[in-house]
Amino acid sequence: MKTYSKLLAAVLAAGSIALTAGTAAAAIEASQAEAIVIEEYPSAQIISTELDTEDGVQVYEVEFSTNDIRKGKLTIAQEDGKIMECELKYR
C-alpha cells in the first residue's frame, strides 16, 4: 500500500508540474503577435509592437500599414493570441 501511495503522489506531482508548465507556455511573444497581424493582413508592414496592460490583461499593441490601410492597430492578448481590438484608418 505504501508503494501505491508514493506512486500516486509522484504521478500527481508530475501532473501538477506539467499543467503549470503548459499554462506558462501558452503566452505568446511579440514576434507571434506580429505573425498574427500578417496572417490577418498579408501585406502588412509592422510599424511597432508594444506590450501593454489593458483592464488588467497583458496585450500586444501592434501598429501596421498596408497599401490600403494608412494606420492599423491590432490589440492581441498575450495569454492566448486572441485579437481583442482592431482599429483601421484607410487611405
C-alpha positions as CSV (number, residue, x, y, z in Angstrom):
1,M,0.0,0.0,0.0
2,K,2.9,2.4,0.8
3,T,4.4,1.9,-2.7
4,Y,1.0,2.7,-4.3
5,S,0.6,5.9,-2.2
6,K,4.1,7.0,-3.2
7,L,3.5,6.2,-6.8
8,L,0.2,8.1,-6.7
9,A,1.9,11.1,-5.1
10,A,4.6,11.1,-7.7
11,V,2.1,11.0,-10.6
12,L,0.0,13.8,-9.1
13,A,3.1,15.9,-8.6
14,A,4.3,15.3,-12.1
15,G,0.8,16.2,-13.5
16,S,0.8,19.4,-11.5
17,I,4.2,20.4,-12.9
18,A,3.2,19.5,-16.4
19,L,-0.1,21.5,-16.1
20,T,1.8,24.6,-14.7
21,A,4.4,24.4,-17.5
22,G,1.6,24.1,-20.1
23,T,-0.1,27.1,-18.8
24,A,3.0,29.2,-18.9
25,A,3.9,28.1,-22.4
26,A,0.5,29.4,-23.7
27,A,1.6,33.1,-23.5
28,I,2.8,34.4,-26.9
29,E,5.8,36.5,-27.7
30,A,5.9,39.8,-29.6
31,S,7.0,38.0,-32.8
32,Q,4.0,35.8,-32.6
33,A,1.7,38.8,-32.2
34,E,3.3,40.3,-35.4
35,A,2.7,37.0,-37.2
36,I,-1.0,37.1,-36.2
37,V,-1.2,40.6,-37.8
38,I,0.5,39.3,-41.0
39,E,-1.9,36.3,-41.1
40,E,-4.9,38.7,-41.0
41,Y,-3.3,41.3,-43.3
42,P,-0.7,39.5,-45.5
43,S,0.7,42.7,-47.0
44,A,1.1,44.4,-43.6
45,Q,4.3,46.3,-42.8
46,I,4.8,46.3,-39.0
47,I,5.5,49.8,-37.6
48,S,5.7,49.0,-33.9
49,T,4.9,46.4,-31.3
50,E,4.4,47.2,-27.6
51,L,3.5,45.2,-24.6
52,D,0.8,47.0,-22.5
53,T,-1.8,46.3,-19.9
54,E,-5.5,47.0,-20.5
55,D,-8.1,46.2,-17.9
56,G,-5.6,44.0,-16.1
57,V,-4.8,42.0,-19.2
58,Q,-1.4,41.9,-20.8
59,V,-1.7,42.7,-24.5
60,Y,0.4,43.5,-27.5
61,E,-0.5,46.6,-29.5
62,V,0.8,46.1,-33.0
63,E,0.7,49.0,-35.3
64,F,1.0,48.4,-39.1
65,S,0.2,49.7,-42.5
66,T,-0.7,48.2,-45.9
67,N,-1.3,49.7,-49.3
68,D,-5.0,50.3,-48.4
69,I,-4.6,50.9,-44.7
70,R,-2.8,54.1,-43.7
71,K,-2.7,53.1,-40.0
72,G,-3.8,49.9,-38.4
73,K,-3.6,48.6,-34.8
74,L,-4.4,45.2,-33.5
75,T,-4.6,44.6,-29.8
76,I,-3.7,41.0,-29.1
77,A,-3.9,39.2,-25.8
78,Q,-0.5,37.9,-24.7
79,E,-2.1,35.0,-22.9
80,D,-3.6,33.2,-25.9
81,G,-3.1,35.4,-29.0
82,K,-6.7,36.4,-29.3
83,I,-7.4,39.6,-31.2
84,M,-9.1,41.9,-28.7
85,E,-9.5,45.0,-30.7
86,C,-8.9,46.2,-34.3
87,E,-8.5,49.9,-35.4
88,L,-8.1,50.7,-39.1
89,K,-7.7,54.1,-40.8
90,Y,-7.9,53.8,-44.6
91,R,-6.0,55.9,-47.1
